[in-house]
Amino acid sequence: MPIDNPTTGTATAPTRSTWGQFQTTPDRGMANYAGPDHVRDAATLVQRGAVFGLDYPLDAFVPSLATLRSAPEHHLVSRHRDHRDDYLDGFWPQAASHLDGLRHRRHAEHGFYNGTPDAAIVAGNPALGINHWSQHPIVGRGILIDIGRHRTHLGKPIDHAGGEALDISELDDTLAAQDVQLRTGDLLLIRTGWAQWFLDEATADERAQIHTSKTCTGLAQSQAAIDWFADHQVALAASDTFALERLPAVADSPFGADTDHGMMHQELIALLGLPIGELWKLDELGEDCARDRRYECLLTVKPLNLTGGVGSPANATAIK
């Protein structure tokens, strides 16, 4: 159904978007692809009862690579000897492992997802809020795409120090090597090994350089990448990198150099309505999948129930 976009006045949905496609719960975007049938089928994947938490600690990435985000200050208080309570100061929900909500990016030409008016994107208003994925969590068949391990196996390890840009075709190459076929509604876990490298292996000089240059491994910006996510009708795409896509954008990026520095977040979030996970903890799961050669799992993602929230810790769990 065509949507009248109150931001631009256009009468039809933008090309290559999912605007108007999900009538019942439109503010959930592509998460709607993982419906009840997908959840039921994914539950049959649990064979061993092995559980993997996919969130790093809230203070894992200190100092933060983002200019504004920082780790929260954790305070404990006590009213008496037998009581404890706690609170956080300076809590940025997207500072560590997190989920980008559909408020996170506005498209420079078309506005917010589904033509949601700018005036609706305020605190306390539920429109496009992270709350829609909390009240109806994102659950389904999780697929680990272990590009990092695949490239190492080929003798071509990813250059994390240089912030390698990964072509979207590498997802297909890795899936073929893992003998995995994607299905509509899958929840993708793209492991490059970047987070593990940054936290455990990078030298102090390498980390300092990354903080200064903001150069990080990720998917190369291209129309082919947008088409790939749209055509596969995935319900979520998460990675262990800082932005899913490469930072900074590749020099030949076709997207918004004047407005979003060539990044494709605008296209993925504001046009496709894709839930994007970043800085997820995928290494333990990756090791397990490499051992048993099973790259699928039941995946649950339940962000904070913050009305009108822009983003949230992922609160993601994989079960095999």
C-alpha positions as CSV (number, residue, x, y, z in Angstrom):
1,M,0.0,0.0,0.0
2,P,1.5,3.4,-0.9
3,I,2.3,5.7,2.0
4,D,2.0,9.4,2.0
5,N,5.3,10.6,3.4
6,P,4.6,13.7,5.5
7,T,8.3,14.7,5.4
8,T,8.6,14.9,1.6
9,G,5.0,14.7,0.4
10,T,5.7,11.8,-1.9
11,A,2.8,9.5,-2.5
12,T,4.6,6.3,-2.9
13,A,7.2,4.3,-1.0
14,P,10.8,4.9,-2.0
15,T,12.4,2.4,-4.4
16,R,14.0,-0.5,-2.6
17,S,12.2,0.0,0.7
18,T,9.8,-2.1,2.8
19,W,7.5,0.9,3.5
20,G,3.9,-0.2,3.8
21,Q,4.8,-3.9,3.6
22,F,4.0,-4.8,7.2
23,Q,0.4,-3.7,8.1
24,T,-0.1,-5.2,11.5
25,T,3.1,-4.1,13.3
26,P,4.8,-1.7,10.9
27,D,7.2,-0.2,13.5
28,R,9.0,-3.5,13.7
29,G,10.2,-3.2,10.2
30,M,12.0,-6.3,8.7
31,A,11.9,-8.0,12.1
32,N,8.4,-8.9,11.0
33,Y,9.9,-11.5,8.6
34,A,10.6,-13.7,11.7
35,G,7.0,-14.6,12.4
36,P,5.5,-17.3,14.6
37,D,6.2,-20.1,12.1
38,H,9.9,-19.0,12.1
39,V,10.0,-19.1,15.9
40,R,8.4,-22.5,16.1
41,D,10.8,-23.9,13.5
42,A,13.9,-22.3,15.2
43,A,12.9,-23.9,18.5
44,T,13.6,-27.4,16.9
45,L,17.2,-26.4,16.4
46,V,17.9,-26.7,20.2
47,Q,19.6,-30.1,20.5
48,R,22.2,-29.8,23.3
49,G,20.9,-26.9,25.4
50,A,24.2,-25.0,25.0
51,V,23.6,-21.3,25.7
52,F,25.7,-18.4,24.4
53,G,25.4,-14.8,25.6
54,L,26.2,-12.4,22.8
55,D,26.7,-9.2,24.7
56,Y,30.0,-7.7,25.9
57,P,30.1,-5.9,29.2
58,L,28.7,-2.4,29.2
59,D,32.3,-1.1,29.8
60,A,34.1,-3.3,27.4
61,F,34.9,-0.6,24.8
62,V,36.6,2.1,26.9
63,P,37.3,4.6,25.6
64,S,34.4,4.4,23.1
65,L,35.1,4.7,19.4
66,A,32.0,6.9,19.1
67,T,32.5,10.6,19.9
68,L,29.5,10.9,22.2
69,R,29.1,7.5,23.7
70,S,30.9,6.4,26.9
71,A,30.7,3.6,29.4
72,P,28.2,4.2,32.2
73,E,29.3,4.9,35.8
74,H,27.9,2.3,38.0
75,H,26.9,3.3,41.6
76,L,25.9,1.1,44.5
77,V,23.8,2.5,47.3
78,S,22.6,1.0,50.6
79,R,19.9,2.1,53.1
80,H,21.3,-0.3,55.7
81,R,23.7,-3.2,56.2
82,D,21.5,-5.8,54.5
83,H,20.3,-3.8,51.5
84,R,21.9,-2.9,48.2
85,D,20.6,-0.9,45.2
86,D,22.3,0.5,42.1
87,Y,22.0,3.0,39.3
88,L,23.9,4.2,36.2
89,D,25.1,7.6,35.3
90,G,25.9,8.5,31.7
91,F,24.2,5.4,30.2
92,W,24.5,5.4,26.5
93,P,22.5,2.3,25.3
94,Q,24.7,1.9,22.2
95,A,28.1,2.1,23.8
96,A,28.8,-1.7,23.8
97,S,26.9,-4.6,22.2
98,H,23.7,-3.1,21.0
99,L,20.8,-2.9,18.5
100,D,20.2,0.1,16.4
101,G,16.5,1.0,16.3
102,L,14.6,2.4,13.4
103,R,14.9,5.9,14.9
104,H,18.7,5.8,14.6
105,R,18.8,7.1,11.1
106,R,16.7,9.4,9.1
107,H,17.0,9.3,5.3
108,A,18.1,12.7,4.0
109,E,15.6,12.6,1.1
110,H,12.7,10.4,2.3
111,G,12.8,10.9,6.1
112,F,12.2,8.3,8.8
113,Y,11.1,4.8,8.1
114,N,7.6,4.5,6.7
115,G,7.3,8.2,6.4
116,T,7.0,8.7,10.1
117,P,6.9,12.5,10.8
118,D,10.0,14.1,12.3
119,A,7.7,15.5,15.1
120,A,6.9,12.0,16.2
121,I,10.6,11.1,16.9
122,V,10.7,12.4,20.5
123,A,11.2,10.9,23.9
124,G,8.1,9.2,25.3
125,N,6.5,8.7,21.9
126,P,6.5,5.0,20.9
127,A,6.7,5.6,17.1
128,L,9.6,3.6,15.7
129,G,10.9,3.1,19.2
130,I,13.1,0.2,20.4
131,N,10.1,-0.7,22.5
132,H,8.5,-2.5,19.6
133,W,11.3,-5.1,19.6
134,S,11.0,-5.4,23.3
135,Q,7.3,-5.9,23.6
136,H,7.5,-8.4,20.7
137,P,11.1,-9.7,20.8
138,I,13.0,-10.7,17.7
139,V,13.3,-14.5,17.8
140,G,14.1,-17.0,15.1
141,R,16.7,-19.0,13.3
142,G,20.1,-17.4,13.9
143,I,22.7,-18.1,11.3
144,L,26.4,-17.5,12.1
145,I,28.3,-16.3,9.0
146,D,31.9,-16.7,10.1
147,I,33.8,-14.6,7.5
148,G,36.8,-14.2,9.9
149,R,37.3,-18.0,10.2
150,H,36.6,-18.6,6.6
151,R,39.2,-16.0,5.5
152,T,41.8,-17.4,7.9
153,H,41.2,-20.9,6.5
154,L,41.8,-19.6,3.0
155,G,45.1,-18.1,4.2
156,K,43.8,-14.5,3.7
157,P,43.0,-13.3,7.3
158,I,41.0,-10.0,7.4
159,D,43.2,-6.9,7.9
160,H,41.6,-5.5,11.0
161,A,44.5,-3.1,11.6
162,G,43.8,-1.5,8.2
163,G,40.0,-1.6,8.6
164,E,39.4,-3.9,5.6
165,A,36.2,-3.3,3.6
166,L,34.4,-6.6,2.9
167,D,32.5,-7.1,-0.3
168,I,29.0,-8.3,0.2
169,S,29.8,-11.4,-1.9
170,E,32.0,-12.6,1.0
171,L,28.7,-13.4,2.8
172,D,27.8,-15.8,0.0
173,D,31.2,-17.3,-0.2
174,T,31.2,-18.0,3.6
175,L,27.7,-19.5,3.5
176,A,28.7,-21.8,0.7
177,A,31.8,-22.9,2.6
178,Q,29.6,-23.6,5.6
179,D,27.0,-25.4,3.5
180,V,24.2,-23.1,4.7
181,Q,21.2,-21.9,2.8
182,L,19.5,-18.7,4.0
183,R,15.7,-18.6,4.4
184,T,13.3,-15.7,4.7
185,G,13.2,-14.4,8.3
186,D,16.7,-15.5,9.3
187,L,18.7,-13.5,11.9
188,L,22.2,-13.1,10.7
189,L,25.3,-13.1,13.0
190,I,28.3,-11.9,10.9
191,R,31.5,-12.7,12.7
192,T,34.7,-11.0,11.3
193,G,36.8,-11.4,14.5
194,W,37.2,-7.6,14.8
195,A,35.9,-7.2,18.4
196,Q,38.1,-10.1,19.7
197,W,41.1,-8.7,17.8
198,F,40.5,-5.1,19.1
199,L,40.0,-6.2,22.7
200,D,42.5,-9.0,23.0
201,E,45.1,-8.8,20.3
202,A,45.5,-5.2,19.0
203,T,48.6,-3.3,20.3
204,A,48.1,-0.1,22.2
205,D,49.3,1.8,19.1
206,E,46.8,0.0,16.9
207,R,43.9,0.8,19.3
208,A,45.0,4.4,19.5
209,Q,45.2,4.7,15.7
210,I,41.7,3.3,15.4
211,H,40.3,5.7,18.0
212,T,41.9,8.6,16.1
213,S,41.1,7.6,12.6
214,K,37.8,5.8,13.3
215,T,38.8,3.2,10.7
216,C,37.1,-0.2,11.3
217,T,36.5,-3.4,9.4
218,G,33.0,-3.7,7.9
219,L,30.9,-4.4,4.9
220,A,31.8,-2.2,1.9
221,Q,29.0,0.3,1.0
222,S,27.3,-0.6,-2.3
223,Q,23.9,-0.9,-3.8
224,A,24.6,-4.6,-4.1
225,A,24.8,-4.8,-0.3
226,I,21.4,-3.1,0.0
227,D,19.9,-5.5,-2.6
228,W,21.4,-8.5,-0.8
229,F,19.7,-7.8,2.5
230,A,16.5,-6.8,0.8
231,D,16.4,-9.9,-1.5
232,H,17.1,-12.3,1.4
233,Q,14.4,-10.8,3.5
234,V,16.5,-11.2,6.7
235,A,14.9,-10.2,10.0
236,L,18.1,-8.9,11.6
237,A,21.8,-8.3,10.7
238,A,24.3,-8.2,13.5
239,S,28.1,-8.2,13.5
240,D,31.1,-8.0,15.8
241,T,32.2,-4.8,14.2
242,F,31.7,-1.2,15.2
243,A,29.1,-0.2,12.6
244,L,28.3,-3.4,10.5
245,E,29.5,-1.4,7.5
246,R,33.1,-0.2,7.0
247,L,34.3,3.0,8.7
248,P,34.9,5.4,7.1
249,A,32.8,4.6,4.0
250,V,34.7,3.4,1.0
251,A,35.7,6.1,-1.5
252,D,33.3,4.9,-4.2
253,S,30.2,4.6,-1.9
254,P,27.1,5.6,-3.8
255,F,25.3,6.8,-0.7
256,G,24.9,10.3,0.8
257,A,28.4,11.6,0.9
258,D,27.1,15.1,1.7
259,T,24.7,14.0,4.5
260,D,25.9,10.8,6.0
261,H,29.5,10.6,4.8
262,G,28.7,7.8,2.4
263,M,27.4,5.4,5.0
264,M,24.5,3.1,4.1
265,H,22.8,3.1,7.5
266,Q,20.3,5.5,6.0
267,E,19.3,2.9,3.4
268,L,19.3,-0.1,5.7
269,I,17.4,1.5,8.6
270,A,15.2,4.3,7.1
271,L,14.3,2.5,3.8
272,L,14.5,-1.2,4.5
273,G,13.7,-1.1,8.2
274,L,16.5,-3.5,9.1
275,P,17.4,-4.1,12.8
276,I,21.2,-3.7,12.9
277,G,23.3,-5.2,15.7
278,E,26.9,-3.9,16.4
279,L,29.7,-5.0,18.6
280,W,28.2,-8.3,19.4
281,K,30.2,-11.0,21.1
282,L,30.4,-13.9,18.6
283,D,33.6,-15.6,19.2
284,E,32.5,-18.3,21.7
285,L,29.6,-19.2,19.4
286,G,31.9,-19.2,16.5
287,E,34.2,-21.7,18.1
288,D,31.3,-24.0,18.9
289,C,30.0,-23.8,15.4
290,A,33.4,-24.6,14.0
291,R,33.5,-27.7,16.2
292,D,30.1,-29.2,15.4
293,R,29.8,-27.7,11.9
294,R,26.3,-26.5,12.8
295,Y,25.9,-22.8,12.0
296,E,22.3,-22.4,13.0
297,C,20.7,-21.8,16.4
298,L,17.7,-20.4,18.1
299,L,18.4,-16.7,18.6
300,T,16.5,-14.4,21.0
301,V,16.9,-10.6,21.0
302,K,15.0,-8.6,23.6
303,P,16.2,-4.9,23.9
304,L,15.2,-2.6,26.7
305,N,11.5,-1.7,26.9
306,L,12.3,2.0,26.6
307,T,9.4,3.8,25.0
308,G,10.8,5.8,22.0
309,G,14.3,4.4,22.5
310,V,16.8,4.9,19.7
311,G,18.9,1.9,20.6
312,S,19.5,-0.6,23.3
313,P,21.9,-3.2,24.6
314,A,21.2,-6.3,22.5
315,N,20.3,-8.8,25.3
316,A,20.9,-11.5,22.7
317,T,21.1,-15.2,23.4
318,A,22.0,-18.1,21.1
319,I,20.8,-21.6,22.0
320,K,22.0,-24.8,20.3
